[in-house]
Structure formats: C-alpha cells, structure tokens
Amino acid sequence: MNWPIWVIIGFAVAGILVGWLQAKVKGIIGEKKVSVVLATLPDSDYIILNDVMLPTEKGSTQIDHIVVSLYGIFVIETKNYKGWITGSPYAEQWTKNMYGKKYKFYNPIRQNYGHIKNLSTILGLSEEKFISIVAFSANSTIKVKSRDYVVHILQVKKVIKSYKEPVFTQDEIKQLADRIKTINEASSDLRVGHVKRIKEAQNIRKNNKEVQRICPKCGGKIVYKRGKYGKFLGCTNYPNCRYTKEMKSNSWRIE
C-alpha cells in the first residue's frame, strides 16, 4: 500500500516522540540504579549529589552524579544503553549497535569532560582533583579503549573505592558539597530552559546533517525518493531506519 506523504511524515514524527520518551525513561532508570549503588558508600568519607544542575557560560549543564570525597571528586555520566558500545575517546560520536540497528550518540567522555571543566571553574580547583566515570547498563558490551573509566553501573563503586590517597579533609569536602548545593539550579523553570536548549542544539545538529545528506537518526545516506503522492526524502537504510522528510521544491537539487 502506498501511504500519503502526510501519513508517512506523521508516522515519522510519532516515532521520534516515542523514541525520545523511551530514551528519557531509560536514562532516569539508569540514574536511579547508580544512585542506589552510590548510597552504599560510607557517608563519613563520601557526599553524594544526584541530578545536579549548574550554570555555564552558555546556559546550564546537568550532571547525573557527583561524589565529593576525601579522595577526589567523582563526576559520573550514566548511559542506560543495551547492545554493543563502540567509539574512540576523541571521536565526537559513539555508536550503540543492538541486533544490527545502530544509533549514534554524543561521546560521553567529552560530555563528562565539559562537566569537569565547569566544576573546576566553579570550585576553583585543578582538574586533577576530578575523576571522570562513564557508566553503562549491565546489558551493554563496552568496546571502548580509554584511559578514562568507561564501566558498567555495578563497577562504579569499585572504581571509587580504588582511590585511597586523601586529597581533601572532611571539612573541605563538606564545604565543597555545600557550595555545589548552593549553586545547584533546582528551579523547575531553569530545568525547563535547560531541556529547551538541549533540544535546540539537537535540532541544529540535525539540520546540519540534513544539509550534508546524512540521516540524523542512524547516520546513513539521505536520498530523494518518489512515492504515489510525490517526492520525499528518505534514508537508504530503510526499513531498519524509517527517517523521512517532506521535500521542498528548492531545498535539494535532484541529481
């Protein structure tokens, strides 16, 4: 059956919304799992801060977990993804591959480094006092070689406990944690603004990819196609990727 182009576009938009909601829920579940693991650390040596929102020069940034300890400040980025995780520490994007279906996402090592730079500025500390940890679901297979810690969620505590040389006093970690709490943008309005900025940045990256004829969903090639009701843009990885977009008369040159 040949569907009208508006129906195809409707399905595509619905698919994007469902995918976004699923990713959001998975992210929350992953962060909760890490919170449970961190809660078992002794509070005499470790102060746990979850879901921290801090200001930046460009707006704000959200950090999944910060552990202020005698042994350093651990900054944890959680990715509750399944499948094979591949990528380079220096690449802009990594890939999640599950049953042959690939999904690109921003390099979490880069993402966490941005968090550390911001915290370093806010707290007036050298970056050497911070330890980056990227935590993936136990259902993932991590194929990333890096000096940074890229581990499964249940390994996070082991990494933290491996640091045994004190760099702060108990008074200092309390002062540092209190400062982060004070700066934490807990306002719901600020958090809404943060989400809006993320979506705007995602739309810019998506539009840039479309100009380059790269599928913003899977990284495949975008080509023009002809359907019963006219021309439209589609991904060459169909049916595994169902990205489509209505083709405006002057937006692409037909070759």
MOVEN-V111778 format. One record per residue. PSI is psi as a letter, one per 20 degrees, with the letter a starting at -180 (* if undefined). Layout:
psi->[PSI/PSI]
This chain:
psi->[p/o/q/q/h/h/g/g/h/g/g/g/g/g/g/g/g/g/g/g/g/g/h/g/g/h/g/g/g/g/h/h/g/h/g/g/g/h/i/i/q/p/i/h/i/p/p/p/o/q/m/p/p/q/q/r/h/j/e/r/q/p/p/g/p/p/o/o/r/h/j/r/o/p/o/p/p/p/o/m/q/r/a/p/o/q/r/q/h/i/q/h/q/r/p/p/o/o/k/i/o/q/p/q/q/p/o/h/g/g/g/h/h/h/g/g/g/g/h/g/g/g/i/k/q/q/i/i/i/q/p/p/p/p/p/r/q/i/j/q/o/o/l/p/o/q/h/q/o/o/r/q/g/i/i/g/g/g/g/g/i/i/o/i/o/p/i/r/r/h/h/g/h/g/g/g/g/h/g/g/g/g/h/p/n/i/p/h/g/h/h/g/h/g/h/g/h/g/h/g/h/h/h/g/h/g/h/h/h/h/h/j/k/p/p/i/g/i/j/a/p/p/r/q/q/p/a/h/k/a/q/r/p/r/q/i/j/p/i/h/p/k/p/q/q/p/o/q/h/j/h/q/p/p/*]
